[in-house]
Amino acid sequence: MSVDNRRMARRAGSGDSAPREIRRRPKNRRAQIAAASAAAFGALGYHGVSMEDIASGLGISSAALYRHYPSKYALFREELLRVGRAMTASVQLPEEAAGRSAEQRLRHILDALIAITIENRPTVTLVRWEGRYLEPDDQITLNEEQATVLGALGAQLAALRPELTDDDHRVLRAALLSTITSIADHHANLPVKALARLLSSACWSIVHADLPEERDVEPVAVVEIPDSFKHELLLRKAVELFHERGYPNVSVEDIATAAGLSAASAVYRFYRGKSDLLAAAFRRAAERVSGAIGPAVTAAANSEDALTTLITQYVAGSFAERALTFVYYTEFQHVPAEERTVLRNIQRLSVEEWARLLREVRPELTPAEARFLIHAAFTVVVDLGRTFGNAPMAAQDRVRLLMRLVLFGSSARS
């Protein structure tokens, strides 16, 4: 019998009232809070989660949570910057790496970055899409951490492939980081070792990419919407504002003003509210991707040709609607719950069809591996767009090639 139990027994035998059971705080309580908050923020966004939500998920009181963190922002900030520091530390080479080849050094960095990303997958979601809600000084810190990661990738890439231009290095390092962190944009599952191997293989296909030469590109044409066509005009202006400010920071009044309406009440003649505008835009984006699959498959001689057509159409659509593509990733949690279910089903079926075609080209892939690669290829397009816009270094032909490399592997270089 332990000392504590003997004391309890003596008190009971002496007629004292039964002692209260002492509940001790777990030693890893802060780690538990960090994990729970990352999952909550990742699912619902920073603005969609309260301290009470996090406390309830942990089975503790709000007061207990506030003993560890003074505010929701403090918790959010600590978790983002913690993972930023972890990713930065992962790309620091050990002293003994100085004598290794450029390929070995780059492999060390990629493997370490992949491992830390898998380990912190829920919070990497926040780093990718919610970091813009950090306060300015904290945003600068996070940006510096991300710049360090890109710098380390770029330095070893330049050592391995000195024949490439600086712009080529910038594009390839961005595509590498995008491929690795793409696992934060979806909920597909793979065993850790299998996932690490898959990401590493996709990264090495990118490392050896022979990008097309840069050339001047025509700006993407923007379809003009007549002022009288308010339904479409509201949709476009809403997406532009959501992209620029973030959904929580845009009001119906803001959208009405941008569309040239005299009052917010005029919006309700066309849409039930701000979330209805967001849902309508997302339906359009999802249906654009899903609607392209049937015609591409019907017209293609084989699955690789069908996927090549789909890649071309996906890149063109993303270039034509940069704001919508970005908002689709950042603001999904603000769509009404019933609409999210519909949109997820459309997206899931689209990914499954792309994955089915990919497995016909690469039968060695499992269904889960194919899904991971599809998501990675989509993410590369989104990330290069938000990093470089329509600059020649990330023109459509270059982005298409990088998509093909992620999906088809080294065979896509030919």
C-alpha positions as CSV (number, residue, x, y, z in Angstrom):
1,M,0.0,0.0,0.0
2,S,1.3,3.4,-0.9
3,V,2.0,6.1,1.7
4,D,-1.0,8.2,0.5
5,N,-3.3,5.2,0.7
6,R,-2.1,4.3,4.2
7,R,-2.9,7.9,5.3
8,M,-6.3,7.7,3.8
9,A,-6.9,4.4,5.5
10,R,-5.9,5.8,8.9
11,R,-8.2,8.8,8.5
12,A,-11.1,6.5,7.6
13,G,-10.4,4.3,10.6
14,S,-10.3,7.2,13.0
15,G,-13.8,8.3,12.1
16,D,-12.7,11.3,10.0
17,S,-14.8,12.0,6.9
18,A,-13.5,10.3,3.7
19,P,-10.8,12.4,2.1
20,R,-11.4,14.1,-1.2
21,E,-9.7,12.5,-4.2
22,I,-7.0,14.9,-5.3
23,R,-6.9,15.5,-9.1
24,R,-3.5,16.4,-10.2
25,R,-2.9,18.5,-13.3
26,P,-1.2,16.5,-16.0
27,K,2.4,17.5,-16.5
28,N,1.9,17.9,-20.2
29,R,-1.2,20.1,-19.9
30,R,0.3,22.9,-22.1
31,A,1.1,20.3,-24.8
32,Q,-2.5,19.0,-24.6
33,I,-3.8,22.5,-24.8
34,A,-1.6,23.3,-27.8
35,A,-2.7,20.1,-29.7
36,A,-6.4,20.8,-28.9
37,S,-6.2,24.4,-30.0
38,A,-4.4,23.6,-33.2
39,A,-7.1,21.1,-34.1
40,A,-9.8,23.6,-33.3
41,F,-8.3,26.5,-35.1
42,G,-7.5,24.3,-38.1
43,A,-11.1,23.1,-38.4
44,L,-12.9,26.3,-37.7
45,G,-10.4,29.1,-38.2
46,Y,-9.0,31.5,-35.6
47,H,-12.2,33.6,-35.5
48,G,-14.5,30.6,-35.3
49,V,-13.0,29.2,-32.0
50,S,-13.4,30.5,-28.5
51,M,-11.4,29.7,-25.3
52,E,-14.6,28.0,-24.0
53,D,-14.6,25.7,-27.1
54,I,-11.0,24.7,-26.4
55,A,-11.6,24.2,-22.7
56,S,-14.7,22.1,-23.4
57,G,-12.8,19.9,-25.9
58,L,-10.2,19.3,-23.2
59,G,-12.8,18.6,-20.5
60,I,-11.5,21.5,-18.3
61,S,-13.0,24.8,-17.2
62,S,-12.3,28.1,-18.9
63,A,-10.7,29.3,-15.7
64,A,-8.2,26.4,-15.9
65,L,-7.4,27.3,-19.5
66,Y,-6.8,30.9,-18.6
67,R,-4.3,29.9,-15.9
68,H,-2.1,28.7,-18.8
69,Y,-2.9,31.4,-21.4
70,P,-4.3,34.9,-20.8
71,S,-6.2,35.0,-24.1
72,K,-7.1,33.1,-27.3
73,Y,-4.6,35.2,-29.2
74,A,-1.8,34.3,-26.8
75,L,-2.5,30.6,-27.4
76,F,-2.8,31.1,-31.2
77,R,0.4,33.1,-31.3
78,E,2.5,30.6,-29.3
79,E,1.4,27.7,-31.3
80,L,2.1,29.3,-34.7
81,L,5.5,30.6,-33.7
82,R,6.4,27.3,-32.0
83,V,5.9,25.5,-35.2
84,G,7.7,28.2,-37.2
85,R,10.7,27.8,-34.9
86,A,10.5,24.0,-35.3
87,M,10.5,24.2,-39.1
88,T,13.4,26.7,-39.0
89,A,15.4,24.4,-36.7
90,S,14.7,21.4,-39.0
91,V,16.6,23.0,-41.9
92,Q,19.8,23.8,-40.0
93,L,22.5,21.4,-41.1
94,P,24.7,19.7,-38.5
95,E,28.5,20.6,-38.5
96,E,29.4,17.2,-40.0
97,A,27.3,18.0,-43.1
98,A,29.9,20.4,-44.3
99,G,31.8,17.6,-45.9
100,R,28.8,16.0,-47.6
101,S,27.7,16.4,-51.2
102,A,25.1,19.0,-52.2
103,E,22.6,16.2,-52.8
104,Q,23.2,14.7,-49.4
105,R,22.8,18.1,-47.7
106,L,19.6,18.8,-49.6
107,R,18.3,15.3,-48.8
108,H,19.0,15.9,-45.1
109,I,17.0,19.2,-45.1
110,L,14.1,17.7,-47.0
111,D,13.8,14.7,-44.8
112,A,14.0,16.8,-41.6
113,L,11.4,19.3,-42.9
114,I,9.1,16.5,-44.0
115,A,9.3,14.9,-40.5
116,I,8.6,18.1,-38.6
117,T,5.7,18.9,-40.9
118,I,4.1,15.5,-40.4
119,E,4.6,15.7,-36.7
120,N,2.9,19.2,-36.6
121,R,0.3,18.7,-39.3
122,P,-2.6,20.4,-37.6
123,T,-0.7,23.5,-36.7
124,V,1.0,23.7,-40.2
125,T,-2.6,24.3,-41.4
126,L,-2.6,27.5,-39.2
127,V,0.8,28.6,-40.5
128,R,-0.4,28.3,-44.1
129,W,-3.8,29.9,-43.9
130,E,-4.4,31.6,-40.5
131,G,-1.0,33.3,-40.0
132,R,-2.4,36.5,-41.5
133,Y,-4.4,37.1,-38.3
134,L,-1.2,37.5,-36.3
135,E,-0.4,40.9,-35.0
136,P,2.2,42.8,-37.2
137,D,5.3,42.1,-35.0
138,D,4.3,38.4,-34.8
139,Q,3.6,38.3,-38.5
140,I,7.1,39.6,-39.2
141,T,8.6,36.9,-36.9
142,L,6.6,34.2,-38.7
143,N,7.6,35.5,-42.1
144,E,11.2,35.6,-41.1
145,E,11.0,31.9,-40.0
146,Q,9.4,30.9,-43.3
147,A,12.1,32.9,-45.2
148,T,14.8,31.0,-43.3
149,V,13.2,27.7,-44.4
150,L,13.0,28.8,-48.0
151,G,16.6,30.2,-47.9
152,A,18.0,26.9,-46.6
153,L,16.2,25.0,-49.4
154,G,17.3,27.5,-52.0
155,A,21.0,27.4,-50.9
156,Q,21.3,23.7,-51.2
157,L,19.3,23.6,-54.4
158,A,21.6,26.2,-55.9
159,A,24.7,24.1,-54.8
160,L,23.2,21.0,-56.4
161,R,22.0,22.8,-59.6
162,P,24.2,25.8,-60.2
163,E,23.1,26.0,-63.9
164,L,19.7,27.3,-63.0
165,T,18.8,30.9,-62.7
166,D,17.9,32.6,-59.4
167,D,14.3,32.7,-60.5
168,D,14.3,29.0,-61.2
169,H,15.7,28.4,-57.7
170,R,13.0,30.5,-56.2
171,V,10.2,28.7,-58.0
172,L,11.6,25.2,-57.2
173,R,12.1,25.9,-53.5
174,A,8.6,27.3,-53.3
175,A,7.2,24.2,-55.0
176,L,9.2,22.0,-52.6
177,L,7.8,23.7,-49.5
178,S,4.3,23.7,-51.0
179,T,4.5,19.9,-51.7
180,I,5.6,19.1,-48.2
181,T,3.1,21.4,-46.4
182,S,0.2,20.4,-48.7
183,I,-0.6,17.6,-46.2
184,A,-2.1,20.4,-44.0
185,D,-4.8,21.2,-46.5
186,H,-6.7,17.9,-46.3
187,H,-7.5,15.0,-44.0
188,A,-6.4,11.9,-45.9
189,N,-4.3,9.5,-43.9
190,L,-1.1,7.4,-44.5
191,P,1.3,5.8,-42.1
192,V,4.1,8.2,-41.3
193,K,6.9,6.3,-43.0
194,A,4.9,5.8,-46.2
195,L,3.9,9.4,-46.2
196,A,7.5,10.6,-45.7
197,R,8.7,8.4,-48.6
198,L,5.9,9.7,-50.9
199,L,6.6,13.3,-50.1
200,S,10.4,12.8,-50.5
201,S,9.9,11.1,-53.9
202,A,7.7,14.0,-55.1
203,C,10.2,16.5,-53.9
204,W,13.1,14.9,-55.8
205,S,11.1,15.0,-59.0
206,I,10.8,18.8,-58.5
207,V,14.5,19.1,-57.6
208,H,15.4,17.8,-61.0
209,A,12.9,19.7,-63.0
210,D,13.9,21.3,-66.3
211,L,11.7,24.3,-66.3
212,P,10.7,26.0,-69.6
213,E,12.5,29.2,-70.3
214,E,10.9,32.4,-68.9
215,R,9.2,34.5,-71.5
216,D,6.8,37.4,-71.5
217,V,3.2,36.2,-70.9
218,E,0.0,37.8,-71.8
219,P,-1.9,39.1,-68.7
220,V,-4.9,36.9,-67.9
221,A,-8.0,38.5,-69.3
222,V,-10.6,39.5,-66.8
223,V,-14.2,39.1,-67.9
224,E,-16.0,42.4,-67.5
225,I,-19.3,42.3,-65.7
226,P,-21.9,44.9,-66.5
227,D,-23.0,47.0,-63.6
228,S,-26.6,46.0,-64.2
229,F,-25.7,42.4,-63.7
230,K,-25.7,42.7,-59.9
231,H,-25.9,39.0,-59.1
232,E,-22.5,38.4,-60.7
233,L,-21.0,41.7,-59.7
234,L,-21.8,41.0,-56.0
235,L,-20.2,37.6,-56.2
236,R,-17.0,38.9,-57.7
237,K,-16.7,41.9,-55.4
238,A,-17.3,39.7,-52.3
239,V,-14.6,37.3,-53.3
240,E,-12.1,40.1,-53.9
241,L,-12.8,41.6,-50.5
242,F,-12.6,38.2,-48.8
243,H,-9.3,37.7,-50.5
244,E,-8.0,41.1,-49.5
245,R,-9.2,41.4,-45.9
246,G,-10.3,37.9,-44.8
247,Y,-13.9,36.9,-44.5
248,P,-14.4,37.9,-40.8
249,N,-13.3,41.5,-41.6
250,V,-15.7,42.1,-44.5
251,S,-19.3,43.3,-43.9
252,V,-22.3,43.1,-46.1
253,E,-22.1,46.9,-46.3
254,D,-18.6,46.6,-47.6
255,I,-19.7,44.3,-50.4
256,A,-22.7,46.5,-51.3
257,T,-20.5,49.5,-51.6
258,A,-17.9,47.7,-53.7
259,A,-20.7,46.6,-56.1
260,G,-22.1,50.1,-56.4
261,L,-25.3,49.4,-54.4
262,S,-26.7,52.2,-52.3
263,A,-27.5,50.1,-49.2
264,A,-26.6,46.8,-47.7
265,S,-30.3,45.8,-47.8
266,A,-30.0,45.7,-51.6
267,V,-27.7,42.7,-51.3
268,Y,-30.5,40.6,-49.8
269,R,-32.5,40.8,-53.0
270,F,-29.9,38.4,-54.5
271,Y,-28.3,36.5,-51.6
272,R,-29.4,35.6,-48.1
273,G,-26.2,37.1,-46.6
274,K,-22.5,37.1,-46.6
275,S,-22.1,33.4,-46.0
276,D,-24.5,32.7,-48.9
277,L,-22.2,34.7,-51.2
278,L,-19.2,32.7,-50.0
279,A,-21.1,29.4,-50.6
280,A,-22.2,30.4,-54.1
281,A,-18.6,31.3,-55.0
282,F,-17.3,28.0,-53.7
283,R,-20.0,26.0,-55.5
284,R,-18.8,27.6,-58.7
285,A,-15.1,26.7,-58.0
286,A,-15.9,23.1,-57.0
287,E,-18.1,22.5,-60.0
288,R,-15.5,24.0,-62.4
289,V,-13.1,21.3,-61.3
290,S,-15.7,18.4,-61.2
291,G,-17.4,19.4,-64.5
292,A,-14.1,19.2,-66.4
293,I,-13.5,15.5,-65.7
294,G,-16.1,13.8,-67.9
295,P,-15.2,15.7,-71.1
296,A,-11.5,15.2,-70.5
297,V,-11.8,11.5,-70.0
298,T,-14.1,11.1,-73.0
299,A,-11.8,13.0,-75.4
300,A,-8.6,11.4,-74.2
301,A,-6.8,8.3,-75.7
302,N,-5.7,7.2,-72.2
303,S,-5.6,8.2,-68.6
304,E,-2.3,10.1,-68.8
305,D,-3.8,12.2,-71.7
306,A,-6.9,12.8,-69.6
307,L,-4.9,14.0,-66.6
308,T,-2.7,16.2,-68.8
309,T,-5.9,17.9,-70.1
310,L,-7.2,18.3,-66.6
311,I,-3.9,19.8,-65.4
312,T,-4.0,22.3,-68.2
313,Q,-7.6,23.3,-67.4
314,Y,-7.0,23.4,-63.6
315,V,-4.0,25.7,-64.0
316,A,-5.8,28.0,-66.5
317,G,-8.8,28.2,-64.2
318,S,-6.7,29.0,-61.2
319,F,-4.8,31.8,-63.1
320,A,-8.1,33.2,-64.2
321,E,-9.6,33.3,-60.7
322,R,-6.7,33.8,-58.4
323,A,-8.8,35.4,-55.6
324,L,-11.4,32.7,-55.6
325,T,-8.8,29.9,-55.6
326,F,-7.1,31.5,-52.5
327,V,-10.4,32.2,-50.7
328,Y,-11.5,28.6,-51.3
329,Y,-8.6,27.4,-49.2
330,T,-8.6,30.1,-46.5
331,E,-12.3,30.6,-45.8
332,F,-13.9,27.2,-46.2
333,Q,-14.9,27.0,-42.5
334,H,-17.1,30.0,-42.9
335,V,-19.5,28.3,-45.3
336,P,-22.7,27.1,-43.6
337,A,-22.4,23.6,-42.3
338,E,-24.9,22.0,-44.7
339,E,-23.2,23.7,-47.7
340,R,-19.8,22.5,-46.5
341,T,-21.1,18.9,-46.6
342,V,-22.1,19.4,-50.3
343,L,-18.9,21.0,-51.2
344,R,-16.8,18.4,-49.5
345,N,-18.6,15.7,-51.4
346,I,-18.0,17.4,-54.7
347,Q,-14.3,17.9,-53.9
348,R,-13.9,14.3,-52.6
349,L,-15.5,12.9,-55.8
350,S,-13.2,15.1,-57.9
351,V,-10.1,14.0,-56.1
352,E,-11.2,10.4,-56.3
353,E,-11.6,10.6,-60.1
354,W,-8.2,12.3,-60.5
355,A,-6.7,9.6,-58.2
356,R,-8.3,6.8,-60.2
357,L,-6.7,8.2,-63.4
358,L,-3.4,8.6,-61.7
359,R,-3.3,5.0,-60.5
360,E,-4.0,3.8,-64.0
361,V,-0.8,5.7,-65.0
362,R,1.1,4.7,-61.9
363,P,-0.3,1.4,-60.7
364,E,2.3,1.1,-57.9
365,L,0.5,3.8,-56.0
366,T,-2.1,3.0,-53.3
367,P,-5.4,4.9,-53.4
368,A,-4.3,6.9,-50.4
369,E,-0.9,7.8,-52.0
370,A,-2.6,8.9,-55.2
371,R,-5.0,11.2,-53.2
372,F,-2.0,12.8,-51.3
373,L,-0.3,13.5,-54.6
374,I,-3.5,15.0,-56.1
375,H,-3.8,17.4,-53.1
376,A,-0.1,18.2,-53.4
377,A,-0.4,19.1,-57.1
378,F,-3.4,21.3,-56.4
379,T,-1.5,23.1,-53.6
380,V,1.5,23.8,-55.7
381,V,-0.7,25.7,-58.1
382,V,-2.3,27.7,-55.3
383,D,0.9,28.5,-53.6
384,L,2.9,29.6,-56.6
385,G,0.0,31.8,-57.6
386,R,-0.1,33.6,-54.2
387,T,3.7,33.9,-54.1
388,F,4.5,35.0,-57.7
389,G,1.1,36.0,-59.2
390,N,1.4,36.1,-63.0
391,A,5.1,36.7,-63.1
392,P,7.0,35.0,-66.0
393,M,9.0,32.8,-63.5
394,A,5.7,31.1,-62.5
395,A,4.0,31.1,-65.9
396,Q,1.3,28.6,-66.7
397,D,3.6,26.3,-68.7
398,R,6.0,26.1,-65.7
399,V,3.2,25.4,-63.2
400,R,1.8,22.7,-65.5
401,L,5.2,21.0,-65.5
402,L,5.5,21.1,-61.8
403,M,2.0,19.6,-61.4
404,R,3.0,16.8,-63.8
405,L,6.2,16.2,-61.8
406,V,4.3,15.9,-58.5
407,L,1.8,13.5,-60.1
408,F,3.8,11.5,-62.6
409,G,7.2,11.6,-60.9
410,S,10.4,11.8,-62.9
411,S,8.8,10.4,-66.1
412,A,7.1,13.8,-66.5
413,R,10.5,15.5,-67.2
414,S,10.5,14.0,-70.7
